[in-house]
Amino acid sequence: MEMVLLQGLLLLLPFTALLLYWYSATIQYFCKVAFFNCWIAAMATLLSPYAALRGRSVENMKILCAAILPLKRFFGIKMQVWGSEHLNIKEPYVMVCNHQASLDLMGMVEIMPDRCVPIAKKELMYMGTVGWACWLSGIIFIDRQKKGDAIDVITQTARIMRHENLRVWIFPEGTRNQDKSMLPFKRGAFHLAVQAQVPIIPIVISPYWNFFSSKDKKFIPGTCTIRILPRIETQGLSPEDVPNLTETVRKAMTDVLSEMSANNCEDQHSEQPALPCSAGANTIKEIGSPQHEEDTTGTSNEAQSPSGV
């Protein structure tokens, strides 16, 4: 009798788990986040031996991007990209982007150009096969706790960019931030662009509030918009110009983020009339037009995905 009862309970477990998944947003959140992390680890483990045959090379970044791209379909995230014509530049440049969550990886691989690598915190290099895959892909690691070492990495990267026609992706906020505005920018990305005398291309990813929130434990299908702003030249600028350059770029990006936030609130308001929506976002001129729309369902602070200098 006890054996029959035990077998019955075991049979009920899958159905109970399935019911909890479908009817509990919190359980869905943790399951999807776990799947996201497991997918990254599994792909890194499977693809690293193949990448190792080529050795450490920026060309291996294409393999990582191809492995991450399917995630948007699994989670039902629809990507919209505006202004991709601004990436039609043959010379090297620095890309700076706001940083919200690990989901930024999906936006990154959506628009990452050839011969582009992120700058990441050094701790990422020690995360098993994930760190090994990142190293093989040419990702540039920086020790944010040692300012002298960070400056040396910036100087060396500036030389490599010009010599090897390399593009570099940096999160200048330095850590994840899901607030309505951006954190103050670290200046490493802008020192890099000025030293290399290459343009800066700002990237703004729309807020995830409508479909993802680590605070509210929400992870549902939704739409993510990526806005690529026109290039900002650094030719002729010196280190003394870096503070003004930093604030100029941040102002342009925060204005676009404010517009995106207002649009997200309007969409949420139309779907849920009873909920209030904050107003007062700056109105700015549209930059670019939708280039493709795919319908598919710094130096401090802690972050798990590549972060700024």
Helices and strands as residue ranges (DSSP letters): H 2-23, H 25-54, G 58-60, H 61-68, H 71-75, E 77-82, G 84-87, E 94-97, H 104-111, E 116-121, G 122-126, H 128-136, E 140-142, H 147-164, E 167-170, H 188-196, E 200-205, E 212-213, E 218-219, E 222-228, G 239-241, H 242-271, E 290-294
